[in-house]
Amino acid sequence: MGNVIVAGGATGIGRAAVRGFRARGDNVLLVDHRAQAADLAAEVAPGRIRFVQRDLAEAAAPAEIVALALETFGSLDTVLITAALMLSASLADWTSDMWDRSVALNLRMPFLFAQAAAEPLARSGNPSIIFISSTGAIRGHAGMSAYQATKAALPALCRSLTAELGPSGIRINTLLPGWIDTPFNDPFWSYQRDPDERRRQIENQIPLRRQGDPEEVASMALFLASPAGRYIAGTSIVIDGGYTAV
């Protein structure tokens, strides 16, 4: 049994991960700015759960959440960062505020969580930090400048933190999901002239000919956070049905 922070879990991959961690007996501190995430706290599962509604883009949030996890569970073993912001706009329509909001949540927040969690994680027997990036880090789509730039930075942050925190036993890894069928992608589809046709085009480019399910990404996060993943560190794992392989 471990103690886990899931940053962002109202929908999609984070929601699937919360359920997966609790099902195997892990305790979860779930943080999300959306009140709808509270329904997870009402679900019956072996692992305990505490939900906190918080804007994770605020610089003070990660340290406060780590302190709350220690107060609630007494120790910390895993930090899973799924929260992110996807904004879509043509280059001419981008504003500095849109850029700064994206960087604050997609890049600064994961760094600040790692900074705040490093000391308590070093005391764990199985410490792990997992960033959720995207195949957008290695493949471009128009209108996604800030999202793809920040997601591309996460694997580099992962490697740097591995060099620094690895000697303390802390494993940092990054997952790069491809097209996963979650509400998170709605801004991308709404940016398309014909969302249904664009969806068909993309699914036809995926060798497995479908989008993934959130559980298919969450299961890898659970593996990396388990004792079975104890020698996996500093790497990026693509989960995309073969999208970036062809």
C-alpha positions, 0 to 999 in steps of 0.5 A: 500500500502506498500514498499517492498524490494525483494532480488532476483527476476529474476526468480522463487519465487522472480519473482512471489512475485514481480508481486504479490506485485505490483498487489496489489499496493505495491511498490517494490525495486527489487535487483538481480545480473542478468540483466534479472530481469530488464524486470519486471520493464517494466511491467505495474502494480499498484505498482511502481518498481525500479530495481537495479543490485547488487551482494548481496553476498557483505557484503555492499550490504544490508545496501546500498539497505535499504538506497536506498529503503528509498531514493526511497519510503520514508519508508520500510514495508517488506523485502523478501529474496529469493536470494540464491546459490545452489552448488552441488558437492560430498564431496571430490570435495567441496572447502572452496571457494564454502562453503564461497560463499554459506554462504555469500549469503544464511546466512550472507546476510539475517542477514545483511538485518535484521540488516540494516532494523530493524530501518526503519521497526520499524517505519512501521505500518506493518513490516515484514521480510520473509526468503525463506529457503527450505525443504532441511533444514529438509531433506537431499540430497547428494551433497548439503552440504552447501546449506542445512546447510545454509538453515537449519540455517535460521529458527534458525536465524528467531527465534533469531531475533523474540526474539530481534525484536518482541518487536518492532512489527517486524515479522520475518518468514521463508518459507520452499518450497519443490520442486518448478519448477524453474530454481533455481533447475537446479544445482541439476538436473545436478548433477544427473546421470539421471535427468529425472528419478530422477525428476520422482522419486521425484515427485512420493514421493510428495503426490500431485504428482507434483512440486509446482509453484512459485506463490504457495510460493509467495502467502504465502509471500504476506499473511505474509506481509499483515495485515492478517498475523500480529500475525504470527511471529518466525515460519517456514511454509512448502510449499511442497505438503506434501513431508516432511509429509510422 
